């Protein structure tokens, strides 16, 4: 297979396992490119990409922008904080105005789940979802699985525990879809208040004891506590959360095997993940960041090639 | 389907031997020369050249595989994107003499893209092009080979197919075939 089955990357749910493999194989080549003395290729030189961010982002936005520039695309950046959205402009109007400037692709982050899906039904450009509310964050899931594949050789048959604030996490949902499509077993672990009520209907194991989860898994993907999305108290205090669900060296030393630690960032050090784990040899957190650029290059390249 | 034999196994072996001797003539002991096979099919020619050169002169010439997919000028102009292959170059080509190796030279667009891709690994002192088959009068770019196995006259409607025994064919052979017309 040489072409994606979709014109947009709205979520992992809409991708096939073959699509994901194609993205990985293309990302292998781009990872090679970004480790060369000259890190740029001219593939997208006739393409203009708009990064439309209605929600704050540092890592994802930088990663997308770098991927776009490495592919020689022209890039324009838009953030809602200093735009006409504040003056009451609608989403479609905003994006159509950007598209009138002859933009070919839109990378969008929005706080409302489904915003990129809505946009894809109303405009012609390719849409890449860079995170929509608590719904999906497909490129993060792709780079997570790509990093597991790189570290352990394959994703199929591996056991992956997603630990922490699953309720508010778009990374968790995209990861569950992606890992399952690639044949991994998935467990979610966290306080009962931070796990969605019907999460087991997705075919994942549910665990409330972090030690048992770590003992079960080959890879632990530790999520950030998203205080900004929590309107009510889901646990008594950060200190208590850290005591019961924080992953630290002592916990890892109690296991009878070595596991891989991942985190989508940004890390709340000392809350969900302790520094002596985040900076240890078990952690592949910085590999994830590097792989993020290669994965995003692959996604943009393949979507631009879909007719 | 009509097929016309251009080179058979024996002729290909003679051509590869000639290439090796020409390279030795021009590059002495290869102390500043590297060979790059163009993905996907030039790498097969390259491997044979490297092996034969070692047999003839005892020198293991540094070599690598170069993929130019991301540097092509026909991206988004094809029906489906080309799938990239591995680039395997474990050295810099800064100030080196580079010989690009491919099987068939047609429009010259792959060779142009390859030169573009190659620059990512440094500024070469000199670049040469080696091809088994040069399709005459078909070039889109002003590119011509420095080492050529056989020049052939072909029509746009024809393919040049290079078959290798190592790829499961009965023997090494190069054919001109008619493209199948879709009804």
Interface residues (C-beta under 8 A of the other chain):
Chain A: X2 X3 X22 X25 X26 X28 X29 X32 X33 X36 X37 X38 X40 X41 X42 X43 X44 X46 X47 X71 X301 X302 X304 X305 X307
Chain B: X67 X69 X70 X71 X75 X76 X78 X79 X80 X81 X82 X83 X84 X85 X86 X87 X92 X116 X117 X119 X120 X121 X122
